Each structure stands twice: as C-alpha cells, then as structure tokens.
Amino acid sequence: MPTSLSPLVIRFGRLGDTLLLQPLLRRLHARYGRPCRLLAVGQYSVELYREQPDVSEVIALRAHHRPFPLSPEQWRAVHALRGMRQVPVYVCEPQPRSLARIRLLLKLAGVADDHCVFLNDMPAPPGSHWIEHLLQLADATPVAFRAAFGAVACTTSATPQLLVSAQERAECDQWLMRRQLSGHPLVLFQPANKRTIRWNGVRAASDDDKQWPVAHWARVAAAVHAQLPDAKILLCGAPNETAYLESIRSGMAQPGVEVVATELPLPRLKALLAVAHSMISVDTGPAHIAAAMGCPLVVMFGSVSPAYWMPRSGVPGMVHVLGGPPFNRVDAIAPDEVIDAWRGAPVRVAPATSAPA
C-alpha cells in the first residue's frame, strides 16, 4: 500500500453544491497526502477548481443523465475511472437518480465496492450543516484502505476557501478598467437562482420561493446609492438571465446600476468577489462563492433551511442570513430588513488574496 494517494471525489451537483465540497477536498488532501481528483458536471467545476491546491484534476461531464449509447463523454469517464481503481473513492451524491448513474459508472470501470464510501450510507449529524455531513464522510475510510489510512486523522477548516490566481486578478482588474468601474465601491446584486428562467421565460413568482419583487430590489438599490453615492451596483447572473436583470434595472431610478450577466465567467466572478464592497443575493451558488472569498454578504432564503445550507465565510460576521422556514418565501422578507442587514455588515479591510493551508 503506498504512503500517499490521490482520492477520487464524485458529486453531480450545481455550482453551490460543488463549491461546498472544498472543505472535504482539503480534508482528504491532508489525510492521503495528495490532491484529490474530482468527477463532477459542468464547465463551472473545471473553472472553480482550476489552480486550487486540493484538486489535481477535474473530469467534468456535460449531461450525466443521457443514455450511454448517446454519451461518449460518459464512456470517457469510465475509461478514466479504470485508471483509478486503486484509489479511495468518496461519493458525495445525495440524489437517487444521479447516485444510480454513478454506481453504474463505477461498476463499468471495475471499481471495487470496498474502495468506495458513500455519503448516503452515513446519517447526517442532528442539526448539522451540509459541510459537517461531508466532513463526516471525509473522516471515513474505505475498507480496502483502512490498514494504511484508517488511523490517519486530520483537523482542517470547515469553511470553503478559494485562491485567486495572479492571472485571474489581473484579468479582472483590466475588465474593471475597461468598464470604468475601477475606484468605485462595487455592490453586487444576485436576484436570480437556478429556477428563475424556464424554457418559456421567467418562472411565475408563485412557483419560485426565491423570487424577490422588483420593487424591493429597487428600494435596496436606492438605499445603497444614498449611503454610497459613488458605488456601482452590478446585477449579476447567468447570460440567460440578462433580460430578467434588465427588467430589474429598468425599475431602478438611481444611476450607477449595470447588468453584467454576460461578462462574468466564473474566474472573473471569483476575482470580483475578492474585491467587491458587498453582495446581496438570494440563496444560490454565487452567494457561496462570495462567502468563500470573504465578501460581506446578505443572503435571502426561501423554503430551504439556512441551518443546513447557509454560506460560510472564513471572516467572522461576513454572512448575514434572512428568511427560511417557517416563512418559506423570500418575498416575505421586507426591503428594510435587507437594508439594515447590509448597513450592519462589517467593512471589508482588504481584498481576499489567498487562503490559509
């Protein structure tokens, strides 16, 4: 048995789910002595963990539910997994359909059951955050590796942390200069979530527990402008959310509000959140990145429990959570609550340039 190994971590989640793996990846790196390999979905997985010390490789699928005969990339994943049959495998997938596909991939690759541990086999500690559940998995050891690594225990942070490379920072600085945003306090609004846009347009508010009224965003923007007259308010989101964000911008009376949804590839968003004044967001993936980058954050929850899913920051007091059960909808949160939380956020002293080991 080698004295160090590169564990394989598997999770077919969205952006926020993938970001929340970071403490587990760091713990496994410490336990096994080598960075992890990650099997995930979406180009965002590659961009999120590029040049991060706890990940040596990301194998990213685009459509993991497609039938095998129609998905050459899944066969390529099987081929890659065949080269990892002698490493510990940590399956962090809670969704039954995705978990079934992962089990099939492992079987086709010939990965032995005693090389794997599964999150679904471990009940979450009562009242715990999702990260604690993941770290419970990271502390477990597949049967085949218990002789060499079963007694290896490590204490690492339970807070996601990301590095911004010099190239990412320089590219973001150039973008800020081109957009004439340099030197202004930058307050980011993230109004949309993964469910906001459907194939036929914006989802009805009654069917989206995270949709906050346009008038509420406008009132918060007015308060930001009153306190920071020189600030630029950037409406963030995915490119397909641009029209929705423009509808929000058109409802705001004050200047200095810009839609940047088509201009924020993930590396730039990460670098931007490392220097932004603050972010106000519904519960969605970029809010977790903001917290990981030490950006002051006000985040609004709908029907999902903040106790289990709230973003975590390595800087105390940077995350202020509003909403969640029993209210179950963000439109139950008054604009004044958000304004007061934003005004009470700590002042950022310096950009987050690195993460501790």
N, C-alpha and C positions, 0 to 999 in steps of 0.2 A: 504493500500500500504506500503510495507516495506521501511525502510530508506536506504537500500543498496541492490543492486542486482548484479548478475554476468551476464553481457551481453553476448550474443552469436554472434560471428562474423563468416561469411561464405565467403570463397573465394576458388575457384578451380584453383589456378594458379601454375606456376612453382616456382622454388626456389627464383628468384629475386622478383617476384610478392608477394610471401609470406613474404619475408623479409621487403618489403616496407609497409606492414601492421603495423609494430611495432609502429610508431607514433600514429596511430589510436587506437591501443590496449592500449597504455599508456593514451591517452586522455579519452577513455571510462572507464578505471580503475579509473581515477581521478573523472570523472563525477558521476559514480554509486557506488563508494566506495569498489568495489570488483574486483578481477582479472577477465579477460574475459575467456570464453570458445571458442575454435576455431574449426570449422568444415572445413577441408581442404583436400588436396590429397597428397599422397606420404609420405614415412617414413621420408623424409627430414623435413616435417612440425613438426613432433614429436621431431626430434633431434634439430631443430633450436630453438624451444621454451621450451625445457626442462630446468627447473630451472630458467626460466625468470619470474620476479616478476609480469608482467602484464598478464600472462596466467596461469590459474589454470589447464586446461585440453585441450588436442588436440585429436579430433576424426578424424582420417585420413582414407580416402578411397584410395584404390589402383587403381580402374578402375571405375570412376564415370559415364561413358557413357554406360556401359554394361546394357542390358535389365534386369529389375528387377527379373524375374524368374531365371536368371543366376547369380545373385549377392546377396548372403546372407548378405554381409557386408553393402549393402545399406539398407536392411531391419533392420539390427542392428542400423544403423544410424537413421532410422525412430523411432525405439524404444527409442533411446537416446533423440531424439528431443521431444518425447512425455513428457519426464521429464523436458523439458524446455519451456513449453507452457505459463509460467507466467513471462518470462523474455524478455527484449527488444532484438530484432534480427536485426543485421546490415548486409545486404547482399552487399558485395563489388565486385560482379562478373559482368564484363562488356560483357563477351562473350555470345551471344544469346543461343547457344546450352547448355552451362553449366548453364546459368540462368534458362532455361526451366526445367532442371533436378532439380535444387534447389527448384524452385517453386513447383514441384511435391512432393519432399521430405517433404516440409513444409505442403503441403495440406494433405498428407497421415498421417502426425504426428498430425494434428489438430491444427496447429499453426495459430492463427487468423491474418488476414491481418492487423488489427490495432496495432499489436505487432511488426510490421516489418517496416523498411525503406530500400529503395533500391538505390544504387549508380546511376543506370541508370535513376532514376527519377530526378536527380539533374544535370543540365548542369555544366560542368567544368568551373571555373572562367577563363576568357580570359587570355591566356599566362601563365597559372599556371602549376606547376609541378604536377605529379600524386599524390604526398603526400598531396598537398593542396586540391585536389579534395576529397581525403579520409578524411581529417580533416573536410571538409565541411559536409560530411556525419556524422562524429562523433559528430558534434555540433547539429545535428538534433535529434529530439525525436519522437519515435513512438507515435501515437495518444493516445494509452491506458496508456502511462506513462507520459503524459505532465503535469498532475496535480501535480505529485510528483517531476518530474525531469526536466520539461520544462524550468525552470528558472535557472537551475544549469549550470553555465558557468565556464570553466577551461582554463587556458593558459598553454600549455605544449609544449615541443620542437617539431619541425618539422623535426628532424634528427633521423634516426634509430640508436638505441644503443643496444648492446647486452652485457651480462655478460659472463665472462669465469669463470667457477667454479674451485675450487681448484683441484678437481679430474681431470678435463679436462686439466688444466695447467700441472699437474704432469705427466699425461699420455703423453702429447705432449713432455715434457722435456725428458722423458725416450725414446721416439721414436727418438728424435734428437740425443741422446747419442748413441743409437744402430746404427743409420745410420751415425755416425761420422760427424754430422752436427753442433753440439754444438760449439759455439765460432766463427762461421763464419757468416758474413753478408748473409742473405738469401733473394735473389731476385726471386720472383715468376713470372713465365710467364703463362698466361692463354690463349692459342691460339684458343681453340675450343669453340663452342657455341652449343646450343641445336639442331641446324640444321646441324651440321658438319657431323655427322655419320648417314648414312642411313642403311637400312637392307642389302644392297649390297655393302657397303663400304663408302668411303669418298665422300661426295656430290661434284659435279663438282664446281670449283671455280666460273664459270659463273652463277651458281644457288645459290650462297651463298654470300650475300653482306658483310658478316663479316669475310670472309676468307682472311688472310694476307699471302703473299708469304713466303715460307720457307726461301728464301734468305734474306728477310727483318728481320725475326726473328734472323737469324744467324748474321747479321750485328749488330743488337742491342746487342746480347749476347757478341760479340767481344768488343763493347764499354763498356759494364758493366765490363767485365774482365779487360779491360785496366784501368778503374778507380778504381775498387775494385779487385785487384788480388786474394785476399783471399776469395772472395764471392763464394757461391754456388748458381747456377741457377737451380731452381726447376720447371720443366714443369708439370703443374697441369691440372687436368681434371677428367672426369668420367672414370671408369675402361674400358668401351668400346671404349674409345678414345686412349688407350695405343699405339696401332700400329701407329696411326697418329702422336702421340707425339714422338714416336721413330724415325719416318721419319724426323721430325724436328731436333731432337737431332743429328742424323747422318749427318746432313748438317752443323753442327757447329764444327769449328776446335779447339776451345779452351777447356781446361779441366774444370772440376767442374760443368758439366751440367748433371742433373739426372732427369729421368722420375719417378714421384711418384703418378701417377694416380690411382694405385691400393692400395695406402697406405693412402688415405685421406678421411676417414669417416668425416662427417660434424663436429662433435665436435672437432676433431683434426685439421681440416682446420681452424675452427674459432680460436682455440688457437694459431695455427701457424701464422695466420694473425695478432694476437695481439702482436707478437714479431718480425715479418719479417721486413727486411730493407725497402722493397717496393714491389709493384706488377705492372706488365704491362699486360693489358688484353684487349680483345675485349669486346664489350658490352654483358655481360652475368651475371648470378646470382652471382658467386663468387666475381665479382667486387663490387657488392653492399655490400657483407659481408666485403670485405676489407675496404671499406669506413666506414662502421659501427664500425669496430674495430680500426679506426684511423690510418690505414696503408697508407703511401704515395702511390698514385695510379695514373697511366696514363691509360686512358681508351679510346679505339677507337670505334667510332660509324659508322654504315653504313647508311641505309636508314631511321632509326628511329631518331626522333628529340631528341637531348640531353636536350633541354629545358624542355621536359616533363618527361624524363626518366633518367637523369644523376644521378649517385650515389651521396649520400650526406654523408658528414663526419662532426662529431662534432668538429673536429680540423680544424681551418681555413687554407685554402691553400693546403690541403692534396690531393685534387682531381683535376687532370688536364685532360680536355676533348679535344679530337681531332676528326675531321671528322663530319659526319652527313650531312643532306641536306644543300646545293644543290648537294654535291658531291656523296652521296648515296652509296658509297662503301668504305670499309676500305683500299682496295688496291690503293686508290687514295692518301693515306697518306704516305709520304716518310719516310724512316727509320730515317733520320736526324731530322725530326720533333719529333719523339718519343724519340730519344736520348736526344735532347735538353730539352724536357719536363721532362724527367726522371732526368737529371742532375740538373734541376732547382727546383725539388721537395724539400720541407722542410726536414731537417734531423730529424728523429724521436728521441725525447729526452728520452722517457721512454715507456715501454710496456703499452698498454691499458688494465688495470686490472678490471675496473669497470665502470659503467655508472651512472651519476647523477640521482637522483629521479626526 
